[in-house]
Amino acid sequence: MKYNSPRIKVLNKQNILKLIHDNHPISRAEISEITDLTPSSVTRLTKELIDEGYVKERGTIGKNSPGRRRTLLDLNKDASISLVFDLGVNVTTFGLGYFNGKVSLSGSFETPRRPEDFFAKVEEIYLRLKKEYRITRISLSIPGMVNMLENRILLAPNLCWQDVLINDLLDVDVPVLADNEANLSMMAEKYHSKDLKEVKEAVFIVVREGVGTGVLLDGKIYRGSSFTAGEAGHMTVDIHSDNKCHCSNKGCWELVTSINWAIENYKGELQGKNAIEKFASLKKKTGNKKFFEEFAKNIAVGIVNIVNVLNPQLIILGGEVQDLGEYFFNSIESEVKRRALRDAVKQLKIRPTIFETVSSNLVGAAILAIEDIIEKVK
C-alpha cells in the first residue's frame, strides 16, 4: 500500500503519540532513536501534539555537561476523558477514564435485566456528567461477545442478551465503544504491567458470574474472525455432565469455575443479595481453605487446556478471585504443572491481576478509548 506525504505525516504523528503512551515520560531524542525519524521531524510533530493538548513537557534528564539535558515529554491526562462502564451481571460500575490510562470511580448501580433499560441508564449518567466534564467517548466492558465493527453485543450469556445493537439503544453525541471484559482486562495489563512489556503470549481469565478469557497472541489482542475468540469458559470439560450452561451447551468449564459454583457448593449460609455479595461473604469465612483449594483445581483444569493449546508465557487471573491469596494461586499453579504438557509450563507464570481498587476491565475500557483517540489524530 502506498501513502502520500500528508498520510505519512499523520501515521508518524500517531506512532509518536502511541510511543509516548507506551513509554512516558520519554525524550525527543529517544523517540527519534526508536522511530528512525529525524530529530527535526520529531520536534515538529511533538510540537503539534503539545499545541493540540495531547502532550506536555515535564522536566529534564541527563547531565549538564558535556551534552545538553533532554526535555521529557509526558501525557496530558485531561486531553480526553472517557466515560467507562463495567457491565456486570448483577452490578455495573462506572467511572472516568483519563488520557494517561488511569480511571477514577464515579459510582455503581444494579444492572437492569433489559438492555433497553441499561442503555437508558448509561445515557442518563452521560447527560449528567457531561455538564461537569468534557467527555469525548463512552467505552463499555461487556461480559460476552461483541462485534466491534457493528457495535453489536452478539451474546452475553449470563444476562441472556443476544444481538443487541448498541447504537440503536444509546443516542449520544460522542463515539461509543465496546469490547469483551476479558479482552479489555488484557489490554489494561498490557498497558500498565511491567512484566508484559516483553511478553508476546498471555491469557487473562476473568472469574465472576461467568468466566471469560482475553488472549494476547504475538503482542496483540486476538478476537477471532467473528469476534468470538477467548470464550474458554464455554469449552467442554465434562462430556458426561447434564448441567446446562447459559450458552446452551452442557459441561462447560464455566459451570465449575464461576463464583456461582462456589456459592452453590459451599456448605453454609452466605450473606448478600446477589452472587458478588455472597462470594464476598464466602471469602470472609474462616476455615474455608480446603474448599477454595478444590475451587482452584477446577480453575486449573481449564488452564491446562489453554496452556496446552496456546503455550502462553503468562496467565493472569482477575475478577472476584484475585485477592484469594498466595495459597490459592500456588494450588492452581501446582495442579497446572502436574497436568499440562511438561514443555508448555517451563516458562509459564500464573499471577493475580495488578488491579485492586478499580477493575481491570474498567481500566481496559479507558485504554480502548485512548486507542480510538490516537487513531483519529490528524
C-alpha positions in Angstrom: 0.0 0.0 0.0 1.4 3.4 -1.0 0.9 6.5 1.2 1.2 10.1 0.1 3.1 12.7 2.2 0.2 14.0 4.3 -0.8 10.4 5.1 2.7 9.5 6.1 2.9 12.6 8.4 -0.4 11.5 10.1 0.9 8.0 10.6 4.2 9.3 12.1 2.3 11.6 14.4 0.0 8.8 15.6 3.0 6.5 16.1 4.8 9.1 18.2 1.8 9.6 20.3 1.4 5.8 20.8 5.1 5.6 21.7 4.7 8.4 24.3 1.7 6.5 25.7 3.7 3.2 26.0 6.9 4.8 27.3 6.1 8.1 29.1 8.0 10.1 30.1 10.3 10.0 27.1 12.7 12.4 25.4 12.6 13.6 21.8 16.0 12.0 21.2 14.7 8.6 22.4 11.7 9.0 20.0 14.0 9.7 17.1 16.1 6.7 18.0 13.2 4.3 18.2 11.3 5.6 15.2 14.2 6.4 12.9 12.6 9.8 12.3 14.9 12.8 12.0 15.3 15.0 15.1 13.7 17.9 13.2 10.7 15.8 12.2 10.2 14.6 15.8 10.5 18.2 17.1 7.9 19.4 14.6 5.4 16.6 15.2 5.7 16.7 19.0 5.1 20.5 18.9 1.8 19.8 17.1 0.9 17.2 19.8 1.7 19.8 22.5 -0.2 22.5 20.8 -3.2 20.2 20.4 -3.1 19.4 24.1 -2.2 15.7 24.0 1.3 16.0 25.3 3.2 18.3 27.7 6.8 18.8 28.6 7.8 17.5 32.1 11.3 18.1 33.5 14.6 17.1 32.0 17.1 14.2 32.2 20.8 13.8 31.7 23.9 15.7 32.8 24.6 19.4 32.2 27.9 18.5 30.6 29.2 17.6 28.2 25.8 17.2 26.4 22.6 19.1 26.9 19.9 17.9 29.2 17.0 16.3 27.4 13.5 17.6 27.9 11.0 14.8 28.8 7.6 14.5 27.1 4.6 13.2 29.1 0.9 12.9 28.6 -1.7 15.5 29.4 -4.2 13.3 31.3 -7.1 15.7 30.7 -6.6 15.7 26.9 -9.5 13.4 26.6 -11.9 12.0 29.2 -14.0 8.9 28.6 -17.0 7.7 30.5 -16.3 4.0 31.2 -18.7 1.2 32.2 -18.0 -2.2 33.6 -21.3 -4.0 32.8 -21.6 -6.7 35.4 -24.3 -9.4 35.5 -25.6 -8.1 38.8 -23.8 -4.7 39.4 -22.5 -2.2 36.9 -19.6 0.1 37.9 -18.7 3.3 36.1 -16.0 6.0 36.2 -14.0 8.5 34.2 -11.0 7.3 32.1 -8.2 9.7 31.5 -5.7 10.1 28.7 -2.9 8.6 30.8 -4.8 5.3 31.2 -5.9 5.9 34.8 -9.5 5.6 36.0 -11.4 7.3 38.8 -14.6 5.6 40.1 -17.8 7.5 40.0 -20.5 5.1 41.1 -22.4 1.9 40.5 -26.0 0.6 40.0 -27.8 -2.7 39.8 -27.7 -3.9 36.3 -31.2 -3.8 34.7 -32.4 -7.1 33.2 -33.3 -5.5 29.8 -30.7 -3.9 27.6 -33.1 -1.1 26.8 -33.2 -0.1 30.5 -29.4 -0.5 30.8 -28.6 1.9 28.0 -31.2 4.3 29.2 -29.3 4.4 32.5 -26.0 4.9 30.6 -27.4 7.8 28.7 -28.8 9.4 31.8 -25.4 9.2 33.5 -23.6 10.6 30.5 -26.0 13.6 30.2 -25.4 14.3 33.9 -21.6 14.0 33.9 -21.1 15.9 30.6 -22.2 19.1 32.3 -19.1 18.8 34.5 -16.5 17.0 32.3 -15.6 17.3 28.7 -16.4 13.6 27.8 -15.2 12.6 24.4 -16.0 8.8 24.4 -18.2 6.2 26.1 -16.5 2.9 26.5 -18.2 -0.3 27.7 -16.9 -3.5 29.1 -19.3 -6.4 28.2 -19.5 -9.8 29.8 -19.9 -11.5 26.5 -19.0 -11.4 22.8 -19.0 -8.1 20.9 -18.8 -7.4 17.2 -16.7 -4.2 17.4 -17.3 -3.3 13.8 -21.1 -3.2 14.2 -21.1 -2.2 17.9 -23.3 -5.3 18.5 -23.4 -7.5 21.6 -23.5 -10.9 19.9 -24.2 -12.8 23.1 -23.9 -12.0 26.8 -25.0 -15.5 28.1 -25.4 -14.7 31.8 -27.5 -11.7 31.0 -29.5 -13.5 28.3 -28.8 -10.7 25.9 -28.4 -11.6 22.2 -27.9 -9.4 19.1 -28.1 -6.1 20.9 -27.2 -3.2 18.6 -25.8 -0.6 21.0 -26.2 2.4 18.7 -29.9 1.7 18.4 -30.3 1.9 22.1 -27.9 4.7 23.0 -28.4 8.1 21.4 -25.5 10.3 22.4 -23.3 12.9 20.7 -19.9 11.1 21.3 -18.5 7.9 19.8 -19.5 4.7 21.7 -17.0 1.8 22.0 -17.5 -1.7 23.4 -15.5 -4.9 23.8 -15.4 -8.1 25.8 -14.4 -7.7 29.5 -11.5 -10.2 29.3 -10.1 -8.5 26.2 -10.2 -5.2 28.0 -8.6 -6.7 31.1 -5.8 -8.0 28.9 -5.4 -4.5 27.3 -5.2 -2.9 30.8 -2.5 -5.3 31.9 -0.5 -4.9 28.7 -0.6 -1.1 29.2 0.2 -0.9 32.9 2.2 -4.1 33.8 6.0 -4.2 33.6 6.2 -8.0 33.2 4.1 -7.7 30.0 6.5 -5.3 28.2 8.4 -8.2 26.6 5.7 -10.9 26.7 4.0 -11.7 23.4 1.7 -14.5 24.5 -0.5 -14.2 27.6 -4.1 -15.0 28.7 -6.3 -13.0 31.1 -9.0 -15.1 32.9 -11.9 -13.2 34.4 -13.8 -15.2 37.0 -17.1 -13.6 38.0 -20.7 -14.9 37.5 -19.3 -16.2 34.2 -15.7 -17.0 33.0 -14.1 -15.2 30.1 -10.6 -15.1 28.7 -8.7 -12.4 26.9 -5.9 -13.8 24.6 -2.7 -11.9 23.7 -1.0 -13.5 20.7 2.2 -12.0 19.1 1.6 -9.0 21.3 -1.9 -8.3 20.1 -5.4 -9.0 21.4 -6.8 -11.9 19.4 -10.5 -11.6 18.8 -11.1 -14.0 16.0 -12.7 -13.6 12.6 -16.2 -13.2 14.1 -15.2 -11.7 17.5 -15.9 -14.9 19.5 -12.3 -15.8 20.3 -11.4 -16.2 24.0 -14.7 -17.8 25.2 -12.8 -20.5 27.1 -15.4 -20.5 29.8 -17.6 -22.4 27.3 -15.1 -25.2 26.4 -16.4 -28.6 27.5 -14.6 -30.1 30.4 -17.2 -32.8 31.3 -18.7 -34.7 28.4 -21.0 -36.6 30.8 -22.4 -33.6 32.5 -26.2 -32.9 32.4 -25.7 -29.4 33.8 -26.7 -26.9 31.2 -24.8 -23.6 30.7 -26.3 -20.2 29.8 -24.6 -20.7 26.4 -27.0 -23.7 25.9 -24.1 -26.3 25.9 -23.6 -28.8 28.7 -20.4 -29.5 30.8 -18.8 -26.1 30.3 -15.8 -25.1 32.3 -17.7 -22.0 33.5 -20.1 -24.3 35.3 -17.3 -25.4 37.7 -15.2 -22.2 37.7 -17.6 -19.3 38.1 -18.4 -17.8 41.5 -21.8 -19.4 41.2 -20.3 -22.8 41.5 -18.6 -21.8 44.7 -21.7 -20.3 46.2 -23.9 -23.4 45.3 -21.3 -25.9 46.6 -20.4 -24.2 49.9 -22.0 -25.9 52.9 -23.0 -23.0 54.9 -25.0 -19.7 55.0 -23.8 -16.8 52.9 -25.0 -13.2 53.3 -25.8 -11.0 50.3 -28.5 -10.1 47.7 -26.5 -11.2 44.7 -23.7 -13.6 43.6 -20.9 -10.9 44.0 -22.0 -10.1 47.6 -22.4 -13.8 48.5 -19.0 -14.7 47.2 -17.5 -11.7 49.1 -19.2 -13.2 52.2 -17.7 -16.6 51.4 -14.2 -15.2 51.2 -14.5 -13.8 54.7 -15.4 -17.1 56.2 -12.8 -18.9 58.4 -11.7 -22.4 57.8 -12.6 -22.5 54.1 -9.0 -23.1 52.7 -9.8 -26.7 51.6 -12.9 -25.6 49.8 -11.0 -22.9 47.9 -8.2 -25.4 47.1 -10.9 -27.5 45.4 -12.2 -24.5 43.6 -8.6 -23.8 42.5 -8.3 -27.3 41.0 -11.5 -26.6 38.9 -9.9 -23.5 37.6 -6.6 -25.3 36.9 -8.3 -27.9 34.7 -9.3 -25.3 32.2 -6.0 -23.5 32.4 -4.3 -26.8 31.4 -6.3 -26.9 28.2 -5.4 -23.2 27.5 -1.7 -23.8 28.2 -1.6 -26.9 26.0 -3.3 -25.2 23.1 -1.7 -21.7 23.2 1.6 -22.1 25.2 1.4 -18.7 26.8 4.2 -17.2 29.0 1.8 -15.7 31.4 -1.7 -16.5 32.8 -3.4 -13.6 34.8 -6.4 -14.2 37.0 -8.9 -11.4 37.8 -12.5 -10.8 38.7 -13.6 -12.0 42.1 -10.7 -14.4 42.8 -7.7 -12.1 42.5 -7.5 -11.5 46.3 -7.7 -15.1 47.4 -4.1 -15.2 48.5 -0.9 -16.9 47.6 -2.0 -20.4 48.7 -4.9 -20.2 46.1 -2.6 -19.3 43.2 0.0 -21.9 44.4 -2.8 -24.5 44.3 -3.7 -23.5 40.7 0.0 -23.5 39.6 0.9 -26.9 41.1 -2.2 -28.5 39.5 -1.5 -27.0 36.1 2.1 -28.1 36.2 1.1 -31.6 37.2 -1.4 -32.0 34.4 -0.1 -29.9 31.5 2.5 -30.8 28.9 5.9 -30.5 30.5 7.4 -28.2 27.9 4.3 -26.0 27.9 4.8 -25.0 31.5 8.6 -24.5 31.5 8.3 -20.7 31.2 4.7 -20.3 32.5 3.9 -17.8 35.2 0.5 -17.6 36.9 -0.4 -14.5 38.9 -3.3 -12.3 40.0 -4.1 -9.1 38.2 -2.3 -5.9 39.3 -5.6 -4.1 39.6 -7.3 -3.9 43.0 -9.5 -0.9 43.7 -10.5 -0.4 40.1 -11.4 -3.4 38.0 -9.0 -4.4 35.2 -11.9 -4.3 32.6 -12.8 -0.8 33.6 -9.2 0.3 33.1 -9.2 -1.6 29.8 -12.3 0.3 28.7 -10.3 3.6 29.2 -7.4 2.1 27.1 -9.8 1.2 24.4 -11.0 4.8 24.2 -7.4 6.1 24.2 -6.5 3.8 21.2 -9.5 5.1 19.3 -8.5 8.7 20.0 -4.9 8.1 18.8 -6.3 6.5 15.6 -8.3 9.7 14.9 -5.4 12.1 15.4 -4.6 14.1 12.2 
